[in-house]
Amino acid sequence: LDRVIISSITGKTFIGRESFAGTSISSFIVPTATGGVNIYPRAFADNPRLREIDCTAVTDKIVYLADVNAFENCPNLKYIIVPDNLASEYRNATNWSNYAYKIIMKAQYEDAKSQNLTL
């Protein structure tokens, strides 16, 4: 398992405690959910291959991050890609603020990717 993509979901979506902990995924796309998305403690912990979390499908509000340890022991997590209009909110939100230096706007990420630049 390398990449996880979950399509649109009706209702609230929960990425539960240790759902993807210890796996070998390198990329996760957070799904659109009409009731919002919550990421619970250690959801992606202990995953040395995890490189990016893409939150851009959720455009009306930030994804709720229940605890800073959701990405514990993920040494290669480089990018948390967010909608341009919510970047500031993510960087200042409880728990997300611990990852502010990894949060990147989608337009900036796409531009760098198209030019094969390392961010």
All heavy atoms as an XYZ file, in Angstrom:
933
protein
N       0.857     -1.183      0.000
C       0.000      0.000      0.000
C       0.891      1.230      0.000
O       1.705      1.408      0.893
C      -0.902     -0.015      1.228
C      -1.903      1.106      1.372
C      -2.928      1.063      0.238
C      -2.600      1.013      2.705
N       0.739      2.060     -1.016
C       1.596      3.224     -1.139
C       0.812      4.521     -0.962
O       1.266      5.431     -0.292
C       2.272      3.223     -2.518
C       3.257      4.358     -2.671
O       4.125      4.486     -1.804
O       3.132      5.104     -3.650
N      -0.363      4.598     -1.537
C      -1.134      5.836     -1.518
C      -2.579      5.526     -1.182
O      -3.142      4.560     -1.693
C      -1.051      6.481     -2.892
C      -1.631      7.851     -2.937
C      -1.302      8.517     -4.240
N      -1.621      9.917     -4.129
C      -1.780     10.708     -5.156
N      -1.629     10.244     -6.372
N      -2.066     11.962     -4.992
N      -3.176      6.336     -0.323
C      -4.569      6.140      0.065
C      -5.380      7.338     -0.401
O      -5.054      8.480     -0.088
C      -4.713      5.968      1.598
C      -6.170      5.871      1.999
C      -3.948      4.744      2.062
N      -6.432      7.038     -1.159
C      -7.367      8.060     -1.619
C      -8.756      7.586     -1.247
O      -9.174      6.504     -1.667
C      -7.280      8.277     -3.146
C      -5.864      8.663     -3.556
C      -8.293      9.318     -3.590
C      -5.639      8.675     -5.051
N      -9.455      8.374     -0.482
C     -10.834      8.053     -0.110
C     -11.710      9.100     -0.778
O     -11.483     10.301     -0.624
C     -11.017      8.079      1.416
C     -10.082      7.060      2.075
C     -12.467      7.780      1.773
C     -10.056      7.123      3.579
N     -12.715      8.643     -1.508
C     -13.566      9.598     -2.221
C     -14.522     10.308     -1.278
O     -14.529     10.076     -0.078
C     -14.333      8.884     -3.335
O     -15.156      7.889     -2.776
N     -15.347     11.152     -1.825
C     -16.312     11.951     -1.072
C     -17.210     11.068     -0.195
O     -17.642      9.998     -0.607
C     -17.165     12.749     -2.057
O     -18.107     13.504     -1.373
N     -17.481     11.553      1.002
C     -18.267     10.805      1.971
C     -19.380     11.701      2.502
O     -19.176     12.884      2.755
C     -17.377     10.333      3.142
C     -16.285      9.407      2.620
C     -18.191      9.647      4.216
C     -15.244      9.049      3.643
N     -20.560     11.113      2.694
C     -21.672     11.846      3.288
C     -21.585     11.697      4.800
O     -21.388     10.602      5.308
C     -23.017     11.284      2.780
O     -23.029     11.384      1.359
C     -24.186     12.059      3.347
N     -21.728     12.816      5.506
C     -21.654     12.792      6.957
C     -20.258     13.114      7.452
O     -19.370     13.468      6.691
N     -20.063     12.992      8.736
C     -18.761     13.275      9.353
C     -17.828     12.091      9.143
O     -18.242     10.950      9.233
C     -18.941     13.561     10.841
C     -17.675     14.046     11.496
C     -17.969     14.489     12.902
C     -17.580     15.818     13.238
N     -17.652     17.032     12.869
N     -16.576     12.381      8.843
C     -15.579     11.343      8.607
C     -14.553     11.362      9.725
O     -14.062     12.419     10.099
C     -14.882     11.576      7.256
O     -15.861     11.501      6.235
C     -13.822     10.532      7.000
N     -14.239     10.188     10.230
C     -13.256     10.044     11.284
C     -12.104      9.181     10.785
O     -12.334      8.068     10.329
C     -13.869      9.382     12.521
C     -15.026     10.141     13.086
C     -16.328      9.825     12.725
C     -14.812     11.183     13.966
C     -17.397     10.537     13.239
C     -15.877     11.904     14.491
C     -17.176     11.578     14.128
N     -10.913      9.706     10.861
C      -9.719      8.909     10.597
C      -9.237      8.527     11.988
O      -8.653      9.332     12.706
C      -8.684      9.705      9.789
C      -9.314     10.127      8.456
C      -7.425      8.872      9.574
C      -8.510     11.109      7.661
N      -9.599      7.335     12.381
C      -9.488      6.903     13.764
C      -8.088      6.702     14.288
O      -7.105      6.668     13.545
N      -8.030      6.560     15.590
C      -6.777      6.328     16.304
C      -6.026      5.164     15.665
O      -6.569      4.075     15.510
C      -7.077      6.034     17.770
C      -5.864      5.758     18.621
C      -6.256      5.428     20.054
N      -6.892      6.553     20.696
C      -6.250      7.512     21.368
N      -4.943      7.459     21.479
N      -6.903      8.502     21.923
N      -4.792      5.435     15.254
C      -3.876      4.451     14.682
C      -4.409      3.768     13.416
O      -3.978      2.666     13.070
C      -3.466      3.423     15.737
C      -2.720      4.082     16.886
C      -2.093      3.112     17.865
O      -2.345      1.892     17.781
O      -1.335      3.576     18.725
N      -5.325      4.425     12.699
C      -5.884      3.849     11.465
C      -4.803      3.456     10.466
O      -4.902      2.414      9.823
C      -6.821      4.841     10.786
O      -7.954      5.056     11.556
N      -3.809      4.301     10.307
C      -2.744      4.048      9.341
C      -1.371      4.007     10.012
O      -0.354      4.125      9.350
C      -2.776      5.102      8.226
C      -4.057      5.059      7.438
C      -5.094      5.925      7.739
C      -4.230      4.141      6.415
C      -6.287      5.878      7.029
C      -5.415      4.084      5.702
C      -6.454      4.955      6.010
N      -1.369      3.834     11.317
C      -0.101      3.776     12.068
C       0.684      2.544     11.663
O       0.126      1.463     11.468
C      -0.374      3.752     13.564
N       1.980      2.731     11.480
C       2.856      1.625     11.167
C       2.715      1.080      9.753
O       3.279      0.041      9.447
N       1.979      1.763      8.906
C       1.839      1.307      7.518
C       2.974      1.871      6.678
O       3.828      2.601      7.180
C       0.487      1.758      6.918
O       0.461      3.187      6.857
C      -0.683      1.247      7.742
N       2.944      1.572      5.403
C       4.003      2.058      4.516
C       3.474      3.047      3.486
O       4.078      3.226      2.436
C       4.687      0.880      3.820
O       3.746      0.177      3.039
N       2.356      3.702      3.787
C       1.831      4.666      2.821
C       2.747      5.876      2.728
O       3.396      6.259      3.706
C       0.383      5.104      3.134
C       0.289      5.825      4.483
C      -0.574      3.938      3.065
C      -1.047      6.478      4.746
N       2.800      6.464      1.560
C       3.623      7.658      1.378
C       2.769      8.906      1.178
O       3.259     10.018      1.336
C       4.562      7.482      0.184
O       3.822      7.310     -1.003
N       1.496      8.709      0.862
C       0.629      9.843      0.575
C      -0.798      9.518      1.013
O      -1.253      8.380      0.850
C       0.658     10.122     -0.933
O      -0.237     11.132     -1.281
N      -1.479     10.510      1.565
C      -2.869     10.326      1.978
C      -3.661     11.546      1.557
O      -3.268     12.673      1.860
C      -2.976     10.138      3.496
C      -4.376      9.815      3.952
C      -4.808      8.493      3.984
C      -5.251     10.810      4.323
C      -6.102      8.187      4.393
C      -6.544     10.516      4.727
C      -6.977      9.195      4.775
N      -4.766     11.312      0.857
C      -5.653     12.405      0.462
C      -6.876     12.352      1.358
O      -7.621     11.368      1.356
C      -6.036     12.301     -1.027
C      -4.782     12.427     -1.889
C      -7.069     13.368     -1.381
C      -5.002     12.247     -3.365
N      -7.058     13.404      2.148
C      -8.197     13.500      3.054
C      -9.455     13.694      2.206
O      -9.485     14.549      1.320
C      -8.013     14.679      4.031
C      -9.237     14.850      4.910
C      -6.757     14.468      4.884
N     -10.501     12.902      2.455
C     -11.701     12.991      1.625
C     -12.573     14.207      1.942
O     -12.495     14.774      3.022
C     -12.446     11.702      1.976
C     -12.073     11.464      3.407
C     -10.618     11.894      3.500
N     -13.400     14.545      0.976
C     -14.447     15.533      1.209
C     -15.530     14.843      2.026
O     -15.894     13.712      1.727
C     -15.061     15.998     -0.126
O     -14.041     16.575     -0.910
C     -16.169     16.991      0.085
N     -16.030     15.503      3.038
C     -17.103     14.938      3.852
C     -18.058     16.055      4.230
O     -17.632     17.106      4.706
C     -16.529     14.273      5.098
N     -19.328     15.837      4.022
C     -20.316     16.886      4.272
C     -20.349     17.336      5.722
O     -20.647     18.485      6.005
C     -21.723     16.428      3.844
O     -22.038     15.205      4.529
C     -21.799     16.206      2.349
N     -20.013     16.451      6.646
C     -20.059     16.804      8.064
C     -18.718     17.155      8.662
O     -18.597     17.352      9.862
N     -17.673     17.229      7.835
C     -16.341     17.549      8.332
C     -15.491     16.300      8.487
O     -15.975     15.179      8.410
N     -14.208     16.525      8.704
C     -13.245     15.429      8.838
C     -12.465     15.622     10.130
O     -11.991     16.722     10.415
C     -12.272     15.391      7.633
C     -11.243     14.287      7.817
C     -13.023     15.218      6.316
N     -12.322     14.556     10.887
C     -11.537     14.562     12.114
C     -10.406     13.549     11.993
O     -10.639     12.406     11.608
C     -12.383     14.161     13.321
C     -13.449     15.173     13.668
O     -13.573     16.202     13.034
N     -14.239     14.865     14.675
N      -9.189     13.969     12.341
C      -8.041     13.058     12.390
C      -7.711     12.849     13.867
O      -7.426     13.804     14.589
C      -6.825     13.635     11.638
C      -7.158     13.829     10.153
C      -5.609     12.723     11.815
C      -6.047     14.494      9.358
N      -7.745     11.596     14.291
C      -7.564     11.283     15.700
C      -6.111     10.935     16.042
O      -5.282     10.739     15.157
C      -8.534     10.168     16.108
C      -9.907     10.747     16.336
C     -10.847     10.781     15.315
C     -10.226     11.326     17.551
C     -12.084     11.363     15.512
C     -11.462     11.908     17.760
C     -12.385     11.917     16.738
O     -13.599     12.514     16.931
N      -5.797     10.867     17.355
C      -4.421     10.641     17.794
C      -3.768      9.431     17.132
O      -4.395      8.391     16.942
C      -4.555     10.428     19.301
C      -5.750     11.244     19.666
C      -6.696     11.032     18.497
N      -2.511      9.616     16.768
C      -1.649      8.588     16.204
C      -2.216      7.948     14.938
O      -1.848      6.834     14.568
C      -1.306      7.527     17.251
C      -0.491      8.095     18.413
C       0.013      7.043     19.395
N       0.584      5.860     18.782
C       1.810      5.779     18.242
N       2.609      6.814     18.253
N       2.241      4.643     17.711
N      -3.099      8.645     14.254
C      -3.732      8.103     13.050
C      -2.711      7.657     12.006
O      -2.916      6.669     11.311
C      -4.691      9.123     12.452
N      -1.605      8.384     11.904
C      -0.573      8.077     10.904
C       0.796      7.826     11.548
O       1.810      7.828     10.859
C      -0.452      9.236      9.908
C      -1.705      9.478      9.131
C      -2.639     10.399      9.559
C      -1.957      8.776      7.962
C      -3.812     10.624      8.843
C      -3.120      8.985      7.236
C      -4.051      9.911      7.682
N       0.831      7.614     12.820
C       2.094      7.501     13.564
C       2.951      6.319     13.098
O       2.453      5.365     12.507
C       1.804      7.358     15.058
N       4.239      6.447     13.377
C       5.205      5.372     13.108
C       5.216      4.948     11.639
O       5.259      3.762     11.321
C       4.930      4.158     14.005
C       4.951      4.518     15.480
O       5.822      5.337     15.863
O       4.115      4.010     16.232
N       5.174      5.926     10.771
C       5.179      5.654      9.335
C       6.340      6.404      8.690
O       6.199      7.564      8.316
C       3.850      6.083      8.716
C       3.743      5.700      7.268
O       4.743      5.427      6.610
N       2.533      5.708      6.764
N       7.474      5.758      8.535
C       8.649      6.435      7.988
C       8.537      6.806      6.509
O       9.281      7.639      6.024
C       9.783      5.437      8.209
C       9.118      4.116      8.316
C       7.766      4.381      8.919
N       7.596      6.228      5.787
C       7.448      6.540      4.357
C       6.485      7.696      4.091
O       6.457      8.233      2.987
C       6.961      5.304      3.588
C       8.031      4.225      3.520
C       7.720      3.149      2.506
N       7.673      3.723      1.167
C       6.736      3.446      0.261
N       5.777      2.598      0.537
N       6.765      4.006     -0.929
N       5.663      8.058      5.072
C       4.661      9.105      4.839
C       5.344     10.406      4.469
O       6.162     10.930      5.217
C       3.783      9.302      6.073
C       2.644     10.295      5.917
C       1.657      9.827      4.835
C       1.924     10.481      7.239
N       5.006     10.921      3.291
C       5.627     12.137      2.774
C       4.667     13.309      2.714
O       5.056     14.438      2.917
C       6.185     11.844      1.387
C       6.915     12.980      0.763
C       7.631     12.526     -0.505
N       8.069     13.641     -1.312
C       9.110     14.403     -1.065
N       9.832     14.184     -0.004
N       9.428     15.398     -1.855
N       3.383     13.036      2.430
C       2.448     14.150      2.315
C       1.031     13.772      2.716
O       0.600     12.642      2.535
C       2.458     14.718      0.899
C       2.031     13.759     -0.172
C       2.213     14.320     -1.575
O       3.225     15.000     -1.832
O       1.333     14.058     -2.411
N       0.365     14.760      3.269
C      -1.054     14.688      3.599
C      -1.714     15.791      2.784
O      -1.310     16.964      2.868
C      -1.314     14.943      5.109
C      -0.609     13.892      5.971
C      -2.804     15.011      5.408
C      -1.190     12.503      5.902
N      -2.700     15.445      1.998
C      -3.380     16.416      1.137
C      -4.779     16.676      1.685
O      -5.640     15.802      1.652
C      -3.452     15.864     -0.291
C      -4.021     16.851     -1.293
O      -4.791     17.747     -0.886
O      -3.698     16.719     -2.477
N      -4.987     17.881      2.193
C      -6.275     18.273      2.777
C      -7.082     19.167      1.845
O      -8.044     19.811      2.271
C      -6.036     19.015      4.099
S      -5.200     18.054      5.356
N      -6.713     19.237      0.578
C      -7.319     20.225     -0.326
C      -8.736     19.899     -0.766
O      -9.423     20.768     -1.293
C      -6.436     20.448     -1.566
O      -6.254     19.213     -2.257
C      -5.089     21.026     -1.163
N      -9.210     18.680     -0.562
C     -10.586     18.347     -0.935
C     -11.594     19.015     -0.006
O     -12.739     19.244     -0.379
C     -10.786     16.838     -0.934
N     -11.152     19.345      1.200
C     -12.024     20.009      2.175
C     -11.753     21.506      2.074
O     -10.729     21.992      2.569
C     -11.755     19.498      3.610
C     -12.703     20.153      4.600
C     -11.858     17.983      3.664
N     -12.646     22.233      1.418
C     -12.384     23.637      1.100
C     -13.140     24.645      1.954
O     -12.833     25.829      1.912
C     -12.722     23.915     -0.379
O     -14.101     23.606     -0.601
C     -11.849     23.098     -1.303
N     -14.106     24.194      2.747
C     -14.926     25.147      3.489
C     -14.483     25.377      4.933
O     -14.843     26.373      5.547
C     -16.395     24.730      3.453
C     -16.641     23.338      4.018
O     -15.691     22.528      4.042
O     -17.782     23.063      4.419
N     -13.689     24.450      5.488
C     -13.174     24.609      6.854
C     -11.981     23.682      7.026
O     -11.786     22.751      6.249
C     -14.255     24.306      7.887
C     -14.827     22.913      7.800
C     -15.979     22.747      8.767
C     -16.737     21.458      8.472
N     -17.926     21.325      9.282
N     -11.207     23.933      8.066
C     -10.026     23.100      8.269
C     -10.439     21.728      8.811
O     -11.483     21.576      9.443
C      -8.981     23.769      9.187
C      -9.484     23.913     10.618
C      -8.543     25.108      8.631
C      -8.404     24.337     11.592
N      -9.606     20.752      8.532
C      -9.775     19.411      9.069
C      -9.410     19.475     10.550
O      -8.407     20.102     10.922
C      -8.856     18.418      8.314
C      -8.844     17.062      8.989
C      -9.276     18.317      6.857
N     -10.203     18.847     11.393
C      -9.945     18.851     12.824
C      -8.834     17.849     13.140
O      -8.919     16.678     12.793
C     -11.214     18.495     13.601
C     -10.992     18.323     15.072
C     -10.756     19.434     15.883
C     -10.999     17.066     15.666
C     -10.534     19.281     17.251
C     -10.784     16.906     17.020
C     -10.556     18.021     17.806
O     -10.329     17.867     19.154
N      -7.783     18.324     13.786
C      -6.673     17.476     14.214
C      -6.749     17.352     15.727
O      -6.494     18.311     16.461
C      -5.334     18.087     13.776
C      -4.095     17.245     14.012
C      -4.153     15.938     13.223
C      -2.851     18.035     13.635
N      -7.119     16.163     16.199
C      -7.402     15.968     17.624
C      -6.174     16.041     18.526
O      -6.295     16.378     19.698
C      -8.112     14.638     17.839
N      -4.996     15.727     17.989
C      -3.808     15.693     18.829
C      -2.568     15.891     17.958
O      -2.546     15.469     16.811
C      -3.727     14.330     19.535
C      -2.784     14.343     20.724
O      -1.580     14.594     20.512
O      -3.232     14.099     21.850
N      -1.538     16.488     18.528
C      -0.303     16.712     17.773
C       0.408     15.409     17.423
O       1.225     15.386     16.514
C       0.684     17.654     18.513
C       0.087     19.020     18.686
C       1.122     17.065     19.835
N       0.098     14.332     18.104
C       0.810     13.076     17.843
C       0.208     12.271     16.689
O       0.594     11.135     16.461
C       0.927     12.224     19.105
C      -0.394     11.648     19.560
O      -1.430     11.871     18.951
N      -0.355     10.918     20.656
N      -0.686     12.843     15.929
C      -1.271     12.143     14.780
C      -0.202     11.718     13.789
O      -0.332     10.693     13.118
C      -2.301     13.025     14.086
N       0.883     12.505     13.711
C       1.976     12.228     12.768
C       3.287     11.912     13.493
O       4.364     12.096     12.950
C       2.168     13.416     11.823
C       0.898     13.849     11.145
C       0.299     15.044     11.487
C       0.295     13.048     10.186
C      -0.883     15.454     10.876
C      -0.881     13.440      9.563
C      -1.472     14.644      9.910
N       3.182     11.406     14.704
C       4.352     11.085     15.509
C       5.214     10.023     14.816
O       4.705      9.046     14.265
C       3.865     10.566     16.867
C       4.944     10.234     17.855
C       4.339      9.808     19.174
O       3.755      8.714     19.242
O       4.431     10.595     20.125
N       6.524     10.236     14.842
C       7.478      9.318     14.220
C       7.239      9.143     12.717
O       7.286      8.032     12.195
C       7.476      7.951     14.923
C       7.925      8.055     16.348
O       8.828      8.825     16.673
N       7.294      7.300     17.229
N       6.982     10.258     12.062
C       6.866     10.294     10.594
C       7.958     11.234     10.092
O       7.691     12.381      9.712
C       5.490     10.788     10.163
S       4.146      9.684     10.618
N       9.208     10.791     10.116
C      10.341     11.665      9.843
C      10.398     12.226      8.420
O      11.062     13.227      8.190
C      11.552     10.773     10.113
C      11.061      9.386      9.874
C       9.631      9.394     10.340
N       9.710     11.601      7.490
C       9.751     12.077      6.107
C       8.522     12.871      5.697
O       8.370     13.209      4.520
C       9.976     10.898      5.149
C      11.361     10.331      5.341
O      12.342     11.055      5.343
N      11.446      9.025      5.540
N       7.644     13.166      6.651
C       6.481     14.000      6.334
C       6.987     15.402      5.993
O       7.542     16.100      6.833
C       5.501     14.062      7.505
C       4.265     14.926      7.278
C       3.432     14.410      6.099
C       3.418     14.992      8.535
N       6.839     15.768      4.736
C       7.369     17.052      4.265
C       6.280     18.080      4.007
O       6.495     19.260      4.196
C       8.161     16.839      2.978
C       9.311     15.885      3.140
C      10.600     16.493      2.667
C      11.747     15.533      2.752
N      12.231     15.252      4.050
N       5.120     17.612      3.536
C       4.085     18.550      3.103
C       2.729     18.199      3.676
O       2.310     17.041      3.639
C       3.948     18.548      1.578
C       5.248     18.639      0.843
C       5.714     17.573      0.092
C       6.023     19.796      0.899
C       6.912     17.648     -0.586
C       7.222     19.872      0.226
C       7.670     18.802     -0.516
O       8.861     18.874     -1.180
N       2.060     19.219      4.173
C       0.642     19.140      4.486
C       0.022     20.171      3.559
O       0.181     21.375      3.752
C       0.361     19.434      5.974
C       1.075     18.390      6.843
C      -1.145     19.447      6.224
C       1.057     18.676      8.327
N      -0.618     19.681      2.522
C      -1.123     20.535      1.454
C      -2.553     20.940      1.796
O      -3.398     20.080      2.071
C      -1.076     19.782      0.105
C       0.325     19.199     -0.105
C      -1.476     20.698     -1.041
C       0.358     17.980     -0.980
N      -2.800     22.244      1.783
C      -4.100     22.767      2.199
C      -4.639     23.744      1.154
O      -3.879     24.283      0.355
C      -4.002     23.461      3.576
C      -3.503     22.484      4.647
C      -3.115     24.687      3.526
N      -5.950     23.990      1.169
C      -6.509     24.986      0.251
C      -5.882     26.355      0.516
O      -5.635     26.724      1.676
C      -8.005     24.997      0.589
C      -8.266     23.691      1.264
C      -6.991     23.355      1.985
N      -5.636     27.094     -0.534
C      -4.995     28.412     -0.411
C      -5.723     29.316      0.575
O      -5.098     30.005      1.381
C      -4.927     29.100     -1.782
C      -4.048     28.331     -2.761
O      -3.605     27.210     -2.441
O      -3.806     28.857     -3.849
N      -7.063     29.301      0.519
C      -7.856     30.199      1.365
C      -7.847     29.820      2.840
O      -8.274     30.603      3.684
C      -9.299     30.269      0.857
C     -10.023     28.936      0.933
O      -9.464     27.896      0.581
N     -11.247     28.954      1.387
N      -7.341     28.632      3.183
C      -7.338     28.191      4.581
C      -5.937     28.029      5.174
O      -5.791     27.614      6.319
C      -8.092     26.858      4.706
C      -9.578     26.880      4.372
C     -10.152     25.466      4.406
C     -10.332     27.793      5.325
N      -4.909     28.352      4.409
C      -3.533     28.131      4.875
C      -3.246     28.821      6.206
O      -2.680     28.219      7.126
C      -2.539     28.588      3.816
N      -3.637     30.058      6.330
C      -3.398     30.798      7.569
C      -4.147     30.172      8.741
O      -3.608     30.058      9.843
C      -3.811     32.261      7.387
O      -3.568     32.971      8.559
N      -5.375     29.744      8.492
C      -6.164     29.098      9.545
C      -5.493     27.809     10.021
O      -5.418     27.537     11.220
C      -7.572     28.770      9.029
C      -8.641     29.655      9.617
C     -10.018     29.192      9.167
O     -10.437     29.628      8.090
O     -10.649     28.422      9.927
N      -5.024     27.012      9.082
C      -4.323     25.775      9.450
C      -3.090     26.087     10.284
O      -2.846     25.468     11.319
C      -3.886     24.993      8.206
C      -4.903     24.000      7.693
C      -5.763     24.335      6.657
C      -4.986     22.724      8.229
C      -6.681     23.421      6.165
C      -5.899     21.798      7.756
C      -6.751     22.154      6.729
O      -7.652     21.241      6.257
N      -2.285     27.042      9.836
C      -1.031     27.351     10.533
C      -1.252     27.848     11.957
O      -0.366     27.726     12.799
C      -0.243     28.383      9.737
C       0.359     27.806      8.475
C       1.246     28.805      7.755
N       1.685     28.249      6.484
C       1.372     28.755      5.296
N       0.639     29.849      5.204
N       1.803     28.172      4.195
N      -2.422     28.406     12.217
C      -2.710     28.964     13.543
C      -3.625     28.096     14.396
O      -3.842     28.402     15.561
C      -3.310     30.364     13.395
C      -2.311     31.338     12.821
O      -1.207     31.476     13.329
N      -2.673     31.994     11.734
N      -4.153     27.028     13.834
C      -5.118     26.191     14.556
C      -4.433     25.320     15.601
O      -3.284     24.900     15.439
C      -5.866     25.310     13.565
N      -5.170     25.043     16.659
C      -4.688     24.139     17.696
C      -4.238     22.834     17.048
O      -4.936     22.295     16.195
C      -5.814     23.863     18.719
O      -6.201     25.103     19.296
C      -5.370     22.900     19.805
N      -3.119     22.350     17.443
C      -2.470     21.117     16.977
C      -1.865     21.252     15.579
O      -0.738     20.850     15.374
C      -3.399     19.904     17.064
C      -3.806     19.607     18.487
O      -3.030     19.806     19.418
N      -5.027     19.165     18.692
N      -2.567     21.833     14.618
C      -1.969     22.056     13.304
C      -0.802     23.028     13.402
O       0.150     22.936     12.624
C      -2.994     22.589     12.300
C      -3.937     21.576     11.758
C      -5.298     21.556     11.946
C      -3.641     20.452     10.929
N      -5.839     20.487     11.279
C      -4.849     19.797     10.654
C      -2.455     19.929     10.402
C      -4.916     18.648      9.859
C      -2.523     18.794      9.611
C      -3.736     18.161      9.348
N      -0.853     23.959     14.328
C       0.211     24.960     14.445
C       1.572     24.311     14.698
O       2.608     24.875     14.348
C      -0.119     25.978     15.534
O      -0.225     25.345     16.791
N       1.591     23.120     15.277
C       2.845     22.388     15.480
C       3.477     21.955     14.161
O       4.655     21.613     14.122
C       2.615     21.162     16.358
C       2.355     21.552     17.783
O       3.265     21.943     18.499
N       1.098     21.508     18.188
N       2.692     21.956     13.112
C       3.162     21.552     11.786
C       3.167     22.724     10.812
O       3.246     22.520      9.604
C       2.273     20.423     11.233
C       2.284     19.200     12.104
C       1.248     18.955     12.995
C       3.345     18.300     12.044
C       1.266     17.832     13.810
C       3.367     17.179     12.856
C       2.322     16.946     13.746
O       2.347     15.847     14.548
N       3.124     23.935     11.317
C       3.016     25.129     10.460
C       4.099     25.173      9.391
O       3.843     25.582      8.256
C       3.050     26.393     11.313
N       5.294     24.748      9.725
C       6.408     24.783      8.771
C       6.266     23.748      7.650
O       6.977     23.808      6.651
C       7.747     24.602      9.495
C       7.906     23.258     10.171
C       8.667     22.257      9.582
C       7.290     22.990     11.390
C       8.813     21.018     10.192
C       7.434     21.762     12.006
C       8.184     20.783     11.408
O       8.316     19.560     12.014
N       5.339     22.805      7.783
C       5.095     21.800      6.745
C       3.854     22.134      5.914
O       3.617     21.510      4.887
C       4.911     20.421      7.374
C       6.157     19.904      8.067
C       5.887     18.574      8.739
C       7.068     18.124      9.555
N       7.985     17.281      8.823
N       3.073     23.087      6.384
C       1.820     23.444      5.708
C       2.126     24.317      4.498
O       2.811     25.328      4.610
C       0.853     24.136      6.683
C       0.421     23.122      7.752
C      -0.343     24.721      5.947
C      -0.382     23.694      8.897
N       1.603     23.884      3.358
C       1.852     24.579      2.102
C       0.532     24.727      1.335
O      -0.290     23.814      1.338
C       2.921     23.821      1.272
C       3.281     24.592      0.015
C       2.481     22.407      0.949
C       4.481     24.032     -0.723
N       0.355     25.875      0.713
C      -0.844     26.117     -0.082
C      -0.803     25.254     -1.338
O       0.271     25.015     -1.906
C      -0.956     27.583     -0.468
C      -1.208     28.492      0.714
S      -1.431     30.206      0.227
C       0.235     30.641     -0.236
N      -1.974     24.817     -1.778
C      -2.049     23.949     -2.947
C      -1.403     24.586     -4.180
O      -0.653     23.929     -4.903
C      -3.496     23.588     -3.257
C      -3.604     22.639     -4.428
C      -5.014     22.212     -4.705
C      -5.012     21.190     -5.845
N      -6.336     20.664     -6.085
N      -1.677     25.866     -4.422
C      -1.123     26.536     -5.606
C       0.406     26.534     -5.562
O       1.067     26.288     -6.574
C      -1.646     27.960     -5.714
N       0.974     26.793     -4.400
C       2.430     26.806     -4.235
C       3.002     25.401     -4.457
O       4.019     25.228     -5.125
C       2.787     27.313     -2.842
C       4.262     27.425     -2.575
C       4.553     27.861     -1.143
O       3.684     27.845     -0.278
N       5.781     28.246     -0.893
N       2.343     24.412     -3.919
C       2.781     23.025     -4.077
C       2.728     22.610     -5.549
O       3.691     22.040     -6.075
C       1.899     22.109     -3.223
C       2.214     20.647     -3.379
C       3.284     20.072     -2.709
C       1.429     19.838     -4.195
C       3.583     18.724     -2.850
C       1.719     18.488     -4.338
C       2.789     17.942     -3.668
O       3.068     16.614     -3.814
N       1.619     22.893     -6.204
C       1.453     22.527     -7.620
C       2.468     23.244     -8.507
O       3.017     22.655     -9.438
C       0.028     22.817     -8.101
C      -1.022     21.930     -7.471
C      -0.869     20.458     -7.820
O      -0.382     20.138     -8.916
O      -1.230     19.622     -6.982
N       2.723     24.501     -8.211
C       3.688     25.265     -8.996
C       5.088     24.655     -8.868
O       5.782     24.460     -9.853
C       3.693     26.727     -8.556
C       4.577     27.595     -9.418
O       4.471     27.505    -10.653
O       5.389     28.364     -8.843
N       5.486     24.384     -7.662
C       6.812     23.792     -7.424
C       6.907     22.410     -8.064
O       7.920     22.053     -8.663
C       7.093     23.711     -5.938
N       5.844     21.646     -7.944
C       5.821     20.299     -8.523
C       5.949     20.352    -10.050
O       6.675     19.566    -10.643
C       4.523     19.603     -8.107
C       4.487     18.140     -8.361
C       3.227     17.558     -7.752
C       3.030     16.133     -8.139
N       1.784     15.594     -7.639
N       5.252     21.294    -10.669
C       5.295     21.403    -12.131
C       6.679     21.829    -12.621
O       7.065     21.542    -13.761
C       4.241     22.371    -12.646
O       4.580     23.696    -12.313
N       7.418     22.500    -11.772
C       8.774     22.949    -12.136
C       9.844     21.998    -11.599
O      11.040     22.291    -11.686
C       9.018     24.355    -11.600
C       8.094     25.393    -12.203
C       8.325     26.754    -11.578
O       9.460     27.127    -11.319
N       7.264     27.477    -11.337
N       9.388     20.894    -11.006
C      10.302     19.917    -10.404
C      11.229     20.536     -9.362
O      12.393     20.188     -9.260
C      11.121     19.184    -11.470
C      10.266     18.306    -12.334
O       9.362     17.655    -11.834
N      10.528     18.297    -13.622
N      10.670     21.461     -8.578
C      11.457     22.117     -7.527
C      11.286     21.366     -6.208
O      10.235     20.791     -5.927
C      10.986     23.566     -7.327
C      11.137     24.499     -8.507
C      10.539     25.853     -8.161
C      12.598     24.660     -8.870
N      12.281     21.388     -5.396
C      12.193     20.857     -4.044
C      11.837     22.008     -3.139
O      12.498     23.026     -3.140
C      13.537     20.246     -3.612
O      13.892     19.229     -4.543
C      13.423     19.656     -2.221
N      10.789     21.810     -2.362
C      10.341     22.881     -1.453
C      11.079     22.815     -0.145
O      11.485     21.821      0.319
C       8.841     22.776     -1.241
C       8.032     22.936     -2.512
C       6.576     22.632     -2.208
C       8.159     24.308     -3.065
